[in-house]
Amino acid sequence: MVTIGLYVIGVALMVALLFALVWFVFGRGEELPPIEKGTTLTRLPRAGIEGDDVRRVVFQQTFRGYKASEVDWTLEKLAREIDELRAVVHDLRARDELASGVAIRSADPESTPSDRPDL
């Protein structure tokens, strides 16, 4: 009986020493302080959002789903980026149409200066 008791005490001391060694080597496992209210960990670049950026978005989960403010912020940011890109596409198309219209008029042999009304 004494042998079993000494064995249990020896194993307990070895476990305690191993725990203390791991605790000092790898740290105490302190938790980080909580983030401030209203702060989000959801990240997107300021401009030039790419598909991979959107695929990496992760929302904080709450009791009934995702945190609505994070989802709203992300959707607003994506909507602004899409609006900016569509405006650029519209401007480029208008410039191409204008350039092609000028090129067609200058290449049209039937159009002569006498065809234009006098101003």
N, C-alpha and C positions, 0 to 999 in steps of 0.2 A: 504494500500500500504506500509506503514511504517512497518507493522507487517511482511509482506513477505520479505522485505529487511533485517530486523533484523534476520529473520529465515535463510535466505541464508547466511548472514555473520556469524551467529552462527555455521551453518553446515560447512562452509568453515574453520572456526577456529578449530572445532573439528577434521576435516580431517587433517589439518596441524599439530595439536598436535599428533594425532595418527601416522602420517607419521614420524614425528620427533622422537617419542618414538621407533618405529620399526627400524628406521635408526640407532639410537644409540645402540639399543640392538643387532641387527643382523649384524651390519657393514654397510659400505657405498656401498657395491657392487663393489669394485674396481676390475678392470680387471687385470689379470696377464700379465706381459710383454710378448711380442711375443718370441717364441723360436728362437734360432739362425738359420741362414740359413744352410742347410745341416744336421740339427739335425732331427731325426725321433722319433716319439713316438711309433713306432712299436717295440715290444719286443719279444724275444725268449730266452730260456735259452742257456748258452754257450755249453752245451752238454746234451745228454740224452733227446732229444726232444721227446715228447709224442704226441699222437693224439689230446688230449685236448689243448695242447699248440698251435698247428696249428689252431684248431677251434677257439681259442680266438684272433687270429691275426686280427687286424683292420688296414686298410690302410687309409691314409689321402686322401680325395677326392679333386680333382682339377676340373677345368672348363670342361675338356674333359675326365674325368674318375678318375683313381687312380694315385697317384704320382709314376711314373715309377721307380725312384731310390729305393723307399721302397719295391716295388714288386720284383725288381731285387735282392735286398739284402736278402729278405726272401727266394726267390727261391734258391739263391746260398747257403745260410745256410742249407736249407733242403737237397740240393743236396750233400753237404759235409757230412752231417749226414748219409744219405743213403749210400754213398760210404764207410764210415767207418763201418757201420753195415754189408754191403755185404762183406767187407774184413774179418771181424770177422767170419761171417758164412762160408766163403771159407776156412779159416784157420782151423776151427773146423771140417768141413767135411773132409779136407785132413788128419787131425790128426786121425779122426775116421777110414778112409779108411786104413791108415797106420797101425793102431792098429788092425783092423780086418784082414788085410793081414798077419800080424805077428802071430796072433792067429790061423789062418787057417793053415799056414805052420807048426806051432809047433804041431798042433793037427792032421796033416796028417800022418797016419801010413806008407804010401807008400814011403814017403820021408826019405831016409836014408843018412847018411854021405857019403856012397860009391857012391851014385848017382851023387854027385857033381863032376865036373871036377877038376882036380888038378891044382892049380895055380902055 
